[in-house]
Amino acid sequence: MSWNLAELNIAKMRYEPESAQMRDFNAALDSVNALADASAGFVWRLLSEGENPQDDWVFNDPGWLVNMSLWENLEALMAFIRSELHLSIMKRRGEWFQPQNQATLVLWWVPEGHIPTVAEAQERLEALRRNGSSPHAFGFSEAFPPPTP
């Protein structure tokens, strides 16, 4: 069986989405998403066109941004997040997003062809927060390899 790496990260905005303070972040989104879409090893990302991915999110708060994607492997995801464009945005995240005292990112392996739901991703994030890193839910600092048969 082949596997893809699922990634979820959430961020609580400091300001209203359309506020002047969020202008630079909003202006960079299309470029960052286009870079992800064109990256080697990219498989899929959650799109919110015409729908609200937060609809089934327990936070039930439009102030939370939800980003979810699939990658062929950890190396492909790492290459994207280490890109100059992505790093330039990450360096400024404190301007736009509130600091959190718990995990806001989770990784896990899914069978190739499976598209995870937001509810599935939420469960993985909660498992990481509750139990720490495991093959079920982990972060970059303690990544696990894909399952073996």
Secondary structure by P-SEA (a helix, b strand, c coil): cbbbbbbbbbbbbccccccccaaaaaaaaaaaaaaaaacccccbbbbccccccccccccccccbbbbbbccccaaaaaaaaacaaaaaaaaaccccbbbbccccbbbbbccccccccaaaaaaaaaaaacccccccccccccccccccc
